Amino acid sequence: MTHPIGYHTGYDPKTQSPEVLHNLQERFGSQLQQMTYEQKIVFRAALADYIANKPVHQPSPHPEEITLIDCCIESAGVDWNIWDEDPELVEYIQACSQLSEGNIEGLIEALTAQIGGKVYASRTHTDHWEVSL
């Protein structure tokens, strides 16, 4: 049995905050059940990488350089060509980098439980995700 993302995070449906989690839930459902398996894997991997590297990351003084969250997204989704194939997911992952560490950890926990509980739209979405070798 999996729970809505508010169970794992600080999301409050009454105040609809944090707004990032509200928007995520509005788009993909309360258990993110409208995400595919692959989307959840990439989302979880990018957020986990972000949390692991954030404490030691030295931001660049050059704004044109790639951000930490973008590096994490690239690492997690490079085989699926995520930047071209799923720009919407990229935007949600980028937005989630603005959440508190506790909310990011909760979202990772929710994604893990949902993957294990097989709560996703499909296992493969071949017209959308094509693995490049």
C-alpha positions as CSV (number, residue, x, y, z in Angstrom):
1,M,0.0,0.0,0.0
2,T,1.4,3.4,-1.0
3,H,0.4,6.8,0.3
4,P,-0.1,10.2,-1.3
5,I,3.0,12.3,-1.5
6,G,1.8,14.4,1.5
7,Y,2.3,11.4,3.7
8,H,6.0,11.5,3.0
9,T,6.5,15.2,2.7
10,G,5.3,18.5,4.3
11,Y,2.7,19.0,1.6
12,D,-0.5,20.5,3.0
13,P,-3.5,20.0,0.7
14,K,-5.5,22.7,2.6
15,T,-2.9,25.4,1.9
16,Q,-1.6,23.7,-1.2
17,S,1.9,24.3,-0.1
18,P,4.7,23.9,-0.9
19,E,3.4,25.0,-4.3
20,V,5.9,22.7,-6.2
21,L,4.5,19.6,-4.5
22,H,0.9,20.9,-5.2
23,N,1.7,21.3,-8.9
24,L,3.4,17.9,-9.1
25,Q,0.4,16.3,-7.5
26,E,-2.1,18.2,-9.7
27,R,-0.2,17.0,-12.8
28,F,0.6,13.4,-11.9
29,G,-1.9,12.5,-9.2
30,S,-1.7,12.2,-5.4
31,Q,0.5,9.1,-5.7
32,L,2.2,10.3,-8.9
33,Q,0.4,7.4,-10.5
34,Q,0.3,9.1,-13.9
35,M,4.1,9.0,-14.1
36,T,5.7,6.0,-15.9
37,Y,8.1,3.7,-14.2
38,E,11.0,5.2,-16.1
39,Q,10.0,8.8,-15.1
40,K,9.9,7.8,-11.4
41,I,13.3,6.1,-11.7
42,V,14.9,9.2,-13.3
43,F,13.1,11.6,-10.9
44,R,14.3,9.6,-7.8
45,A,17.9,9.2,-9.1
46,A,18.2,12.9,-9.9
47,L,16.8,14.0,-6.5
48,A,19.0,11.5,-4.6
49,D,22.1,12.7,-6.5
50,Y,21.1,16.3,-5.8
51,I,20.7,15.6,-2.0
52,A,24.0,13.8,-1.9
53,N,26.0,16.5,-3.6
54,K,24.3,19.7,-2.4
55,P,26.4,19.9,0.8
56,V,29.7,19.8,-1.0
57,H,28.7,21.6,-4.2
58,Q,30.5,24.9,-4.9
59,P,28.2,27.0,-7.1
60,S,29.8,28.6,-10.1
61,P,30.1,32.4,-10.2
62,H,29.2,32.1,-13.9
63,P,25.4,31.8,-14.3
64,E,25.7,30.3,-17.8
65,E,27.3,27.2,-16.5
66,I,25.2,24.1,-15.7
67,T,23.6,24.0,-12.3
68,L,23.9,21.1,-9.8
69,I,20.3,19.9,-10.4
70,D,20.9,20.0,-14.1
71,C,24.0,17.8,-13.7
72,C,22.0,15.4,-11.6
73,I,19.2,15.3,-14.2
74,E,21.8,14.6,-16.9
75,S,23.4,11.8,-14.9
76,A,20.0,10.2,-14.1
77,G,18.4,10.5,-17.5
78,V,21.2,10.5,-20.1
79,D,20.3,7.1,-21.5
80,W,16.7,8.2,-22.1
81,N,17.7,11.5,-23.7
82,I,15.5,13.2,-21.1
83,W,16.2,16.8,-22.2
84,D,14.6,16.2,-25.6
85,E,12.1,13.4,-24.7
86,D,10.6,14.7,-21.5
87,P,11.2,18.4,-20.9
88,E,8.2,18.6,-18.6
89,L,9.7,16.1,-16.2
90,V,13.0,18.1,-16.3
91,E,11.1,21.2,-15.3
92,Y,9.5,19.4,-12.4
93,I,12.8,18.0,-11.2
94,Q,14.4,21.4,-11.4
95,A,11.5,23.0,-9.5
96,C,11.8,20.3,-6.8
97,S,15.4,21.3,-6.2
98,Q,14.0,24.5,-4.5
99,L,12.2,22.3,-1.8
100,S,13.6,21.9,1.7
101,E,15.9,18.9,2.2
102,G,13.2,17.2,4.2
103,N,10.6,17.5,1.4
104,I,13.1,16.2,-1.2
105,E,13.9,13.2,1.1
106,G,10.2,12.6,1.5
107,L,9.6,12.8,-2.2
108,I,12.4,10.3,-2.8
109,E,10.8,8.0,-0.2
110,A,7.4,8.4,-1.9
111,L,8.9,7.5,-5.3
112,T,10.7,4.5,-3.8
113,A,7.5,3.2,-2.2
114,Q,5.5,3.8,-5.4
115,I,8.0,2.0,-7.6
116,G,8.1,-0.9,-5.2
117,G,4.3,-0.9,-5.0
118,K,4.0,-0.8,-8.8
119,V,2.1,2.5,-8.7
120,Y,2.9,3.9,-12.1
121,A,1.2,4.5,-15.5
122,S,3.2,1.9,-17.4
123,R,6.5,0.0,-17.3
124,T,7.6,1.0,-20.7
125,H,6.4,3.9,-22.8
126,T,8.3,3.2,-26.0
127,D,6.8,6.1,-28.0
128,H,8.2,8.4,-25.4
129,W,11.3,6.8,-23.9
130,E,13.9,5.4,-26.3
131,V,17.1,4.1,-24.8
132,S,20.1,5.3,-26.7
133,L,23.1,2.9,-26.7
